[in-house]
Amino acid sequence: MFLFDAHLDLAMNAMEWNRDLRQPLKSIRQREADWTDKPDRGRGVLSFSEMRSGQIGLCVATQIARYVKPESHLSGWHSPEQAWAQTQGQLAWYRAMESQGHLIQIKNTQQLNSHVALWEKAILQDQVDDSLPIGYILSLEGADSMVDISYLEKSYSQGLRALSLGHYGPGTYAPGTGAVGGLSPRGKDLLKEMDRLGMVLDLTHLSDQAFWEALDIFQGQVWASHCNCRTLVPHQRQLSDEQIRIICDRGGVIGLVFDAWMMHPGWKRGETTPKSAKLKLNRIVDHADHICQTTGSSSCVGIGSDLDGGYGTEQCPQDIESIADLQNLEKLMESKGYSTKDIIGFFSKNFLNVLEKAWS
């Protein structure tokens, strides 16, 4: 079944993790098997071939480069200009992959509909192969690489269509995960410029106060590209039931994320394992169920896997060895009583609807 993943850090994997996503997954793992700089080395689940195998024909692909002030202990770049340059290097990688036919950037409704039709036909005829480009909508995760607001229009001209204001910690435009407080004046101005350009606001990572302030100001289409439910796994990084309801009321969608600590309550990094937590894909269906029950609708939930977003098999469900295993969600949802229409919505249609509204 055609699948739209609403959050993949493709360029980060290529440029910071130094992974050649054109290679088979086995080769990527083997090349870094002896590397020790990151805990997920040799444990990745993402490559272009695995995306095609999993019928992931379209994704929201990120640029990400966090600017950190001198007093911050977070990793990142020491000036907005450096962070901006990093995002431009990531964009250059996307362009290189486009030139080789691996990716194609999607920026408007006509391109979106044509690309989805191309993939659905290929899937129906069992003709998904390496000649089929994977579509991507460009998103910026955390706005701190925007040196000033004029950079937003520059990015829009490069194809940027979605943006989240914050990431982790305090930010120039908004506080993110683990931080408190509301939007800065620059953040409020940025939202108005996003509205003017017709961009999608990604509510992921925002502090609670910034979340509500952003919705008061921003009038356009919203989503939460990679979030789970706070009721099931208590943490500020997750969405409360009230936040879930307002996203649905605004016509938005929540992409469920497969990072283990956001799926399993009480996860302790470096101690808990997928095996000890008995963590499998069915746990994400519990989060989907909760959103559907909270909103009374299946139209507000999708997939934003964040697979290989800084973690691998050491920190995702036991039954994911490759991103292609996301296809197993179809049978899991069928067994829970979801209809074919519900599952198509979850796999792609719900997020596609947001884009069609944003770009109309």
C-alpha positions as CSV (number, residue, x, y, z in Angstrom):
1,M,0.0,0.0,0.0
2,F,1.3,3.5,-0.9
3,L,2.8,5.1,2.2
4,F,3.5,8.7,3.0
5,D,6.0,9.2,5.8
6,A,5.7,12.7,7.3
7,H,9.1,12.9,8.9
8,L,12.4,11.6,7.6
9,D,15.8,13.2,8.2
10,L,17.3,12.0,4.9
11,A,19.8,14.8,4.4
12,M,21.0,14.5,8.1
13,N,21.7,10.8,7.5
14,A,23.7,11.7,4.4
15,M,25.6,14.7,5.6
16,E,26.1,14.2,9.3
17,W,25.9,10.4,9.7
18,N,27.8,10.0,6.4
19,R,25.5,7.4,5.0
20,D,25.1,6.8,1.2
21,L,21.4,6.1,1.0
22,R,21.8,4.8,-2.6
23,Q,23.5,1.8,-1.2
24,P,21.8,-1.4,0.0
25,L,21.0,-1.3,3.7
26,K,23.3,-4.2,4.4
27,S,26.2,-2.3,2.8
28,I,25.4,0.8,4.9
29,R,25.4,-1.2,8.1
30,Q,28.6,-3.1,7.2
31,R,30.6,0.0,6.4
32,E,29.9,1.5,9.8
33,A,29.9,-1.7,11.8
34,D,33.1,-0.8,13.7
35,W,32.3,2.9,14.2
36,T,31.6,4.0,17.7
37,D,30.8,7.7,17.4
38,K,27.0,7.2,17.7
39,P,25.0,4.4,19.4
40,D,23.1,3.6,16.2
41,R,26.1,2.7,14.1
42,G,25.5,-0.5,12.1
43,R,21.9,-0.5,13.2
44,G,20.2,1.8,10.6
45,V,17.0,0.9,8.9
46,L,16.8,3.4,6.1
47,S,18.0,3.4,2.5
48,F,16.3,4.3,-0.8
49,S,15.9,0.7,-1.8
50,E,14.2,-0.1,1.5
51,M,11.9,2.9,1.1
52,R,10.9,1.6,-2.4
53,S,10.5,-2.0,-1.0
54,G,8.2,-0.5,1.7
55,Q,6.2,1.4,-1.0
56,I,7.2,4.7,0.8
57,G,6.8,6.8,-2.4
58,L,6.5,10.1,-0.7
59,C,7.9,11.7,2.5
60,V,8.4,15.0,4.3
61,A,12.2,15.3,4.2
62,T,14.0,17.7,6.5
63,Q,16.6,20.2,6.7
64,I,17.9,20.5,10.2
65,A,20.7,22.6,11.8
66,R,20.3,23.8,15.3
67,Y,21.9,27.1,16.4
68,V,23.0,27.0,20.0
69,K,23.9,30.0,22.2
70,P,27.1,29.9,24.3
71,E,25.3,28.9,27.5
72,S,23.6,25.9,25.9
73,H,24.9,22.4,26.5
74,L,23.1,21.0,23.4
75,S,25.0,20.1,20.3
76,G,24.6,22.4,17.3
77,W,26.1,25.3,15.4
78,H,27.5,28.4,17.0
79,S,25.9,31.0,14.8
80,P,22.7,31.2,12.7
81,E,24.9,31.7,9.6
82,Q,26.7,28.4,10.2
83,A,23.4,26.7,10.7
84,W,22.0,28.2,7.5
85,A,25.1,27.0,5.6
86,Q,24.5,23.5,6.9
87,T,20.9,23.5,5.6
88,Q,22.2,24.7,2.3
89,G,24.6,21.7,2.2
90,Q,21.7,19.4,2.9
91,L,19.7,21.0,0.1
92,A,22.7,20.5,-2.3
93,W,22.5,16.8,-1.4
94,Y,18.8,16.6,-2.1
95,R,19.5,18.3,-5.5
96,A,22.2,15.8,-6.3
97,M,19.8,12.9,-5.5
98,E,17.2,14.5,-7.8
99,S,19.7,14.8,-10.6
100,Q,20.3,11.0,-10.4
101,G,16.6,10.2,-10.3
102,H,16.4,8.9,-6.7
103,L,14.3,11.8,-5.4
104,I,11.9,14.4,-6.9
105,Q,10.8,17.5,-5.0
106,I,7.1,18.1,-4.7
107,K,6.0,21.7,-4.3
108,N,2.4,22.1,-5.6
109,T,-0.8,20.2,-6.0
110,Q,-0.3,19.3,-9.6
111,Q,3.1,17.7,-8.9
112,L,1.6,16.0,-5.8
113,N,-1.3,14.4,-7.7
114,S,0.9,13.3,-10.6
115,H,3.5,11.7,-8.3
116,V,0.9,9.8,-6.2
117,A,-0.8,8.5,-9.4
118,L,2.6,7.4,-10.7
119,W,3.4,5.4,-7.6
120,E,-0.1,4.0,-7.2
121,K,0.0,2.7,-10.8
122,A,3.5,1.2,-10.2
123,I,2.3,-0.5,-7.0
124,L,-0.8,-1.9,-8.7
125,Q,1.3,-3.3,-11.6
126,D,4.1,-4.5,-9.2
127,Q,6.6,-2.3,-11.0
128,V,8.2,-0.4,-8.1
129,D,11.9,-0.5,-8.9
130,D,15.0,1.7,-8.7
131,S,13.9,3.8,-11.7
132,L,10.9,5.2,-9.6
133,P,11.8,8.5,-7.9
134,I,10.8,9.0,-4.3
135,G,8.9,12.2,-3.8
136,Y,9.8,14.6,-1.0
137,I,8.3,17.7,0.5
138,L,11.0,19.9,2.0
139,S,10.6,20.8,5.7
140,L,12.8,22.7,8.1
141,E,13.0,21.2,11.6
142,G,13.6,24.1,13.9
143,A,13.7,27.6,12.6
144,D,16.9,28.8,14.2
145,S,18.9,28.5,10.9
146,M,16.8,31.3,9.6
147,V,19.2,34.2,10.1
148,D,16.3,36.6,9.8
149,I,12.8,36.5,8.5
150,S,13.8,37.4,4.9
151,Y,15.5,34.0,4.7
152,L,12.0,32.3,4.8
153,E,11.1,33.6,1.4
154,K,14.5,32.5,0.1
155,S,13.8,29.0,1.4
156,Y,10.3,29.0,0.0
157,S,11.8,29.7,-3.5
158,Q,14.0,26.6,-2.9
159,G,10.9,24.5,-2.3
160,L,10.5,24.7,1.5
161,R,6.8,24.0,2.2
162,A,6.7,23.2,6.0
163,L,8.5,24.4,9.1
164,S,8.6,23.9,12.8
165,L,9.6,26.8,15.0
166,G,11.6,25.0,17.6
167,H,13.6,21.8,18.2
168,Y,15.2,21.0,21.5
169,G,15.9,23.6,24.2
170,P,15.5,27.4,24.0
171,G,15.3,28.8,20.5
172,T,15.4,32.1,18.6
173,Y,11.8,31.8,17.5
174,A,10.3,29.5,20.0
175,P,11.3,27.2,22.9
176,G,11.3,23.5,22.0
177,T,11.4,20.2,23.8
178,G,12.6,20.5,27.4
179,A,12.2,24.3,27.4
180,V,9.4,26.5,28.7
181,G,7.9,29.8,27.7
182,G,6.2,31.3,24.7
183,L,7.0,32.6,21.2
184,S,9.6,35.4,20.8
185,P,8.5,38.5,18.8
186,R,10.5,37.1,15.9
187,G,8.6,33.8,16.2
188,K,5.3,35.7,15.9
189,D,6.5,37.6,12.9
190,L,7.7,34.4,11.3
191,L,4.3,32.8,11.6
192,K,2.7,35.7,9.8
193,E,5.2,35.3,7.0
194,M,4.5,31.6,6.8
195,D,0.8,32.4,6.5
196,R,1.5,34.8,3.7
197,L,3.5,32.2,1.8
198,G,0.9,29.4,2.4
199,M,3.3,27.1,4.3
200,V,2.3,24.3,6.7
201,L,3.1,24.8,10.4
202,D,4.6,21.8,12.1
203,L,3.7,21.9,15.8
204,T,6.2,19.2,16.7
205,H,8.7,20.0,19.5
206,L,7.1,23.2,20.7
207,S,6.8,24.0,24.4
208,D,3.2,23.9,25.6
209,Q,2.9,27.7,25.8
210,A,4.4,28.2,22.4
211,F,2.1,25.6,20.9
212,W,-1.0,27.5,22.0
213,E,0.3,30.9,21.1
214,A,1.3,29.6,17.6
215,L,-2.2,28.4,17.0
216,D,-3.7,31.7,18.1
217,I,-1.5,33.6,15.5
218,F,-1.2,31.1,12.6
219,Q,-4.3,30.7,10.4
220,G,-3.0,28.2,7.8
221,Q,-2.7,24.4,7.7
222,V,-1.0,22.6,10.6
223,W,0.3,19.2,11.4
224,A,2.4,17.5,14.0
225,S,4.8,15.5,11.8
226,H,6.2,13.1,14.5
227,C,4.5,13.0,17.9
228,N,2.8,10.4,20.1
229,C,0.3,10.6,22.9
230,R,1.1,12.1,26.3
231,T,-1.6,10.1,28.0
232,L,0.1,6.9,27.1
233,V,3.7,8.0,27.5
234,P,3.9,11.0,29.8
235,H,6.4,13.6,28.6
236,Q,6.2,17.2,27.3
237,R,7.5,16.0,23.9
238,Q,4.2,14.2,23.4
239,L,0.8,15.7,22.7
240,S,-1.8,16.1,25.4
241,D,-5.4,15.1,24.6
242,E,-6.3,18.8,24.4
243,Q,-3.6,19.4,21.9
244,I,-4.6,16.4,19.9
245,R,-8.2,17.6,19.7
246,I,-7.2,21.1,18.6
247,I,-5.0,19.8,15.8
248,C,-7.9,17.7,14.5
249,D,-10.3,20.6,14.8
250,R,-7.9,22.7,12.7
251,G,-7.9,20.0,10.0
252,G,-4.4,18.8,10.9
253,V,-2.8,15.3,11.2
254,I,-0.5,13.7,13.8
255,G,2.3,11.5,12.4
256,L,3.1,8.7,14.8
257,V,6.8,8.4,15.6
258,F,8.7,5.1,16.1
259,D,11.4,6.2,18.5
260,A,11.1,3.8,21.4
261,W,11.2,6.3,24.3
262,M,8.1,7.9,22.8
263,M,6.3,4.6,22.5
264,H,7.1,3.0,25.8
265,P,6.5,4.6,29.2
266,G,9.5,4.6,31.5
267,W,12.1,4.0,28.8
268,K,15.6,4.7,30.1
269,R,18.2,5.4,27.5
270,G,21.1,3.0,27.6
271,E,19.2,0.6,29.9
272,T,15.8,-0.3,28.4
273,T,15.9,-2.3,25.2
274,P,13.2,-3.1,22.7
275,K,13.4,-6.7,24.0
276,S,13.1,-5.8,27.7
277,A,10.2,-3.5,26.9
278,K,8.6,-6.1,24.7
279,L,8.2,-3.3,22.2
280,K,6.6,-4.1,18.9
281,L,4.7,-2.3,16.1
282,N,1.3,-3.0,17.8
283,R,2.3,-0.4,20.4
284,I,2.0,2.3,17.8
285,V,-1.5,1.1,17.0
286,D,-2.4,1.8,20.6
287,H,-1.3,5.5,20.0
288,A,-3.4,5.6,16.8
289,D,-6.4,4.2,18.7
290,H,-6.0,6.8,21.4
291,I,-6.0,9.6,18.8
292,C,-9.1,8.2,17.1
293,Q,-11.0,7.8,20.3
294,T,-10.0,11.2,21.6
295,T,-11.1,13.0,18.4
296,G,-13.8,10.6,17.3
297,S,-12.2,10.4,13.8
298,S,-9.5,8.3,12.0
299,S,-8.8,11.3,9.8
300,C,-6.3,13.0,12.1
301,V,-3.6,10.3,12.4
302,G,-0.8,9.2,10.0
303,I,2.8,8.1,10.0
304,G,5.8,10.3,10.8
305,S,8.3,7.5,11.6
306,D,11.5,9.5,12.2
307,L,13.3,6.3,11.5
308,D,17.0,6.8,11.5
309,G,16.4,10.1,13.1
310,G,19.4,9.6,15.4
311,Y,18.5,6.1,16.4
312,G,18.3,2.6,14.9
313,T,17.2,-0.9,15.8
314,E,18.6,-0.3,19.3
315,Q,15.7,2.1,19.9
316,C,12.7,1.1,17.8
317,P,10.2,-1.8,17.8
318,Q,11.7,-5.3,17.7
319,D,9.8,-6.1,14.5
320,I,11.4,-3.3,12.5
321,E,14.6,-4.4,10.8
322,S,14.0,-2.0,7.9
323,I,11.7,0.9,7.2
324,A,10.0,-1.4,4.7
325,D,8.5,-3.2,7.8
326,L,6.1,-0.3,8.2
327,Q,3.9,-2.1,5.7
328,N,3.1,-4.6,8.4
329,L,0.9,-2.0,10.1
330,E,-1.8,-2.7,7.5
331,K,-2.5,-6.2,8.9
332,L,-2.2,-4.9,12.5
333,M,-4.8,-2.3,11.9
334,E,-7.1,-4.7,10.1
335,S,-6.9,-7.0,13.1
336,K,-8.0,-4.0,15.3
337,G,-11.1,-3.5,13.1
338,Y,-10.0,-0.5,11.0
339,S,-11.6,-0.3,7.6
340,T,-9.7,-0.1,4.3
341,K,-10.6,3.6,4.1
342,D,-9.2,4.2,7.6
343,I,-6.0,2.4,6.7
344,I,-5.5,4.3,3.5
345,G,-6.0,7.5,5.4
346,F,-3.4,6.4,8.0
347,F,-0.9,5.4,5.4
348,S,-1.2,8.4,3.1
349,K,-4.5,10.1,2.5
350,N,-4.8,12.1,5.7
351,F,-1.6,13.9,5.2
352,L,-2.3,14.3,1.5
353,N,-5.5,16.1,2.4
354,V,-3.6,18.7,4.4
355,L,-1.3,19.4,1.5
356,E,-4.1,19.7,-0.9
357,K,-5.8,22.3,1.4
358,A,-2.5,24.2,2.0
359,W,-1.8,24.4,-1.7
360,S,-5.2,25.1,-3.1
